[in-house]
Amino acid sequence: MKLLKTLSIAVIAFGCLAASASAADKNIDPGVVNRLPSKPANEKVYIDLQVAKKLDEINSKYKVGEAFSEEDAAYVKAHALKVPERKAGAGFEAEAEASVQTDHYWYDGSRYVNGTGYYSQGYVTSDLGWIQHTVTTNLAGWVSDNKYVPKITNEVKYTAYGAVGTSGIGLIADLTLTNDCLNANYCHQQKAQGWSGVPVYYAIFPKSVFNTADVGAVDVLPTRTREW
């Protein structure tokens, strides 16, 4: 996977990539480049695709509120994102809506099929409060060479894990934010969804799916990096 270089930063908003961004490297139409979210200057890969796929596999085996097996629970604890410990005390009720952790993640993925590039890039923000939480997306999928396809779908799956039963851990939230663009070269998603609960861990799985007339469906699952 090839990351774009020399980037200007914007806060969860569209911006222009710097003049030296790799439009030429990826053979992307400049008009498309100018519509992309800006990329953070400070980033670190925090989870690889193999781990993401394994967590997604675990999630698919259970319903919300169902306790995981010991093996699956151990994997979640080892690989999902840890939520800071919540400590009740003076002013706890007054701070019930206050944010205790806000994480911004940049995603970058690409695939090449029969000489055509398919790309998925952008931000997802996880804003965790004491009880009320919000996930916000700002990402895009697009095709190189001004090629149009019948449909582009962007999908972000957001899962949260917490206490289930007397001593188990399981899914307490399972959200999917999706949008489609028909006969498109570029498709942008900018959505927000709230949920409530007491999470201990969480995970995010984005992807863009390109339904083409010549090679069928092309899935792009981007690698995720974290802005510190």
Buried (B, 14 or more C-beta within 10 A) or exposed (E): EEBBEEBBEBEBEBBBBEEEBBBEEBEBBEEBBEBBBBBBEEBEEBBEBEBBEBBBEBBEEBEBEEBBEEEBBEBBBEBBBEBEEBEEEEEEEEBEEEEBBEBBBBBBBBBEEEEBBBBBBBBBBBBBBBEBBBBBBBBBBBBBEEBEBEBBBBBBBBBBBBBBEEEBBBBBBBBEBEBBBEEBBBBBBBBEBEBEBEBBBBBBBBBBBBBBEEEEEBBBBBBBBBBE
